[in-house]
């Protein structure tokens, strides 16, 4: 920067010196002309040349002072810019260090996250495997419980196979239910007296009942053959118009199903004019319908 100021100063000075030389040559020419004419340089011309030299000297001093000021200002600016640049350089280096540290931390975090994901995935896989095993155990347990329930129902049904339920028999004080049933066998089911007298019961009593009419009678026959004889006679046409009913004794769950089917059968007989019957097979209770005796029985499925 000092060199740039010095160059400008030298250029101005050279220009002024050149002009001065031109003026001197012109004055010299004029002096020569005057000398030729016999005239000499006057005192005023001398003073003019002396003042001009002094003016040039002052101009040079002013330019020199101006150059010094410019150089000082450029030096101060250069110092400031140098300091700012150094500060920026330090800050950039610090930022680079921080960025590098951040990258390392991010790599470490990413590595930990990957390990965590792998661990979670492994644990999730183990959990799903255990859950599948648990679900399989629960399913098998439900199947086992269902099988146990089915077997218990079969046992209960088997235990009740010698029982019959009699509905519609009026209640009397000090009644003899065994005698009442035998009279019914003889008079309504048309079984001969000799056979009726051979029929024997293990137990015979009335059951609690929430419906309308007298409480039903449950009778347990000593022999299954006697029970089958009575039930088959009760299904014959000669007994259809009686208000009394004879039903098999079933476990509670199957009784509810039969009661529901009985209501549906009543609706079908009235609305569709079809004949109905309710059958039992194993643990199944189902409804069949037909229109005439010549038609085959068809199973009627019920939907809730």
Buried (B, 14 or more C-beta within 10 A) or exposed (E): EEEEBEEBBEEEBEEBEEEBEEEEEEBEEEBEEBEEEEEEEEEEBEEEBEEEEEEBEEEBEEBBEEBEEBBEEBEEEEEEEEEEEEEEEEEEEEEEEEEEEEEEEEEEEEEEEEEEEEEEEEEEEEEEEEEEEEEEEEEEEEEEEEEEEEEEBEEBBEEBBBBBBBBEBEEEEEEEBBEBBBEBBBEBBEBEEEEBEEBEBEEBEBEEEEEEEBBBBBBBBEEEEBBBBBBEBBEEEEBEEEEEBBBBBBBEEBBEBBBBBBEBBEEBEEEEEBBBEBEBEEBEBBBBBBEEEEEEEEEBEEEE
